[in-house]
Amino acid sequence: MSRFFESAIVREELESINELQREVYGTAMNFPTMTREQKLEHVDKLQALVDKQRIMWTRLSLSDDQEAKDTLEYLKESMTMLGFAPRTDVNSFFDTINKTIQSLRVNVD
């Protein structure tokens, strides 16, 4: 394991991201039938997930660890699979996701 991924802070944050992903993805199909409060809670969890992912992206980009760099490249490739242009600025990527989440929040009612 690399030095980056051996860090207790990184491991804890990755576990937190994974848990939020399980919760968000596990309930996403039920969104149309959720109560207003459940929808808002779901959107809040989605926002927390994206915020944590953005922080992890920043940590990865600041690391000189090779495994962290490889992970960063894999994530960049994943962005293209989501329909973003190959050289999309990561901040633009996260900004777009945040705008979508805010729109979702506004349209809960």
C-alpha positions as CSV (number, residue, x, y, z in Angstrom):
1,M,0.0,0.0,0.0
2,S,1.2,3.5,-0.7
3,R,2.1,6.1,1.8
4,F,-0.9,8.2,0.8
5,F,-3.4,5.4,1.4
6,E,-1.7,4.3,4.6
7,S,-2.7,7.6,6.2
8,A,-5.3,7.1,8.9
9,I,-7.0,10.3,7.9
10,V,-7.2,9.2,4.2
11,R,-8.5,5.8,5.2
12,E,-11.2,7.3,7.5
13,E,-12.3,9.7,4.8
14,L,-12.4,7.0,2.2
15,E,-14.6,4.8,4.5
16,S,-16.8,7.8,5.1
17,I,-17.1,8.4,1.3
18,N,-17.9,4.7,0.7
19,E,-20.6,4.7,3.4
20,L,-22.2,7.8,2.0
21,Q,-22.1,6.3,-1.5
22,R,-23.8,3.2,-0.3
23,E,-26.5,5.2,1.4
24,V,-27.1,7.6,-1.5
25,Y,-27.0,5.0,-4.2
26,G,-29.0,2.5,-2.2
27,T,-32.0,4.9,-1.8
28,A,-31.7,6.8,-5.1
29,M,-34.4,4.7,-6.8
30,N,-36.8,5.5,-4.0
31,F,-36.4,9.3,-4.4
32,P,-39.8,9.9,-6.3
33,T,-41.7,8.2,-3.5
34,M,-39.9,9.7,-0.5
35,T,-41.5,12.3,1.7
36,R,-40.3,15.9,1.4
37,E,-38.1,15.5,4.5
38,Q,-36.6,12.2,3.2
39,K,-35.8,13.9,-0.1
40,L,-34.1,16.8,1.6
41,E,-32.1,14.4,3.8
42,H,-31.1,12.5,0.6
43,V,-30.0,15.7,-1.1
44,D,-28.0,16.7,2.0
45,K,-26.2,13.3,2.0
46,L,-25.5,13.7,-1.7
47,Q,-24.0,17.2,-1.1
48,A,-21.9,15.8,1.8
49,L,-20.7,13.0,-0.5
50,V,-19.7,15.4,-3.3
51,D,-18.0,17.7,-0.8
52,K,-15.9,14.8,0.6
53,Q,-15.1,13.7,-2.9
54,R,-13.9,17.2,-3.8
55,I,-11.6,17.2,-0.7
56,M,-10.3,13.8,-1.6
57,W,-9.6,14.9,-5.1
58,T,-7.6,17.9,-3.7
59,R,-5.6,15.6,-1.4
60,L,-4.8,13.2,-4.3
61,S,-3.7,16.1,-6.5
62,L,-1.4,17.5,-3.9
63,S,0.3,14.1,-3.2
64,D,3.5,13.0,-4.9
65,D,2.7,9.4,-4.1
66,Q,2.5,7.3,-7.3
67,E,-0.6,5.4,-6.3
68,A,-2.4,8.6,-5.5
69,K,-1.3,9.9,-9.0
70,D,-2.6,6.7,-10.6
71,T,-5.9,7.0,-8.8
72,L,-6.2,10.6,-9.9
73,E,-5.7,9.6,-13.5
74,Y,-8.3,6.8,-13.2
75,L,-10.8,9.4,-11.8
76,K,-10.1,11.7,-14.7
77,E,-10.9,8.9,-17.1
78,S,-14.1,8.2,-15.1
79,M,-15.2,11.7,-15.7
80,T,-15.2,11.2,-19.4
81,M,-17.4,8.1,-18.9
82,L,-19.9,10.4,-17.3
83,G,-20.0,12.5,-20.4
84,F,-17.5,15.2,-19.6
85,A,-14.9,16.3,-22.1
86,P,-11.5,14.5,-21.6
87,R,-9.7,17.7,-20.4
88,T,-12.5,19.0,-18.3
89,D,-11.3,21.2,-15.4
90,V,-12.0,19.3,-12.2
91,N,-13.4,22.4,-10.4
92,S,-15.8,22.9,-13.3
93,F,-16.8,19.2,-12.9
94,F,-17.6,19.7,-9.2
95,D,-19.2,23.0,-9.8
96,T,-21.6,21.4,-12.3
97,I,-22.5,18.7,-9.9
98,N,-23.1,21.2,-7.1
99,K,-25.4,23.2,-9.4
100,T,-27.3,20.1,-10.2
101,I,-27.7,19.3,-6.5
102,Q,-28.9,22.8,-5.7
103,S,-31.4,22.5,-8.5
104,L,-32.6,19.2,-7.1
105,R,-32.9,20.8,-3.6
106,V,-35.0,23.7,-5.0
107,N,-37.2,21.3,-6.9
108,V,-37.9,19.0,-4.0
109,D,-41.2,20.8,-3.4
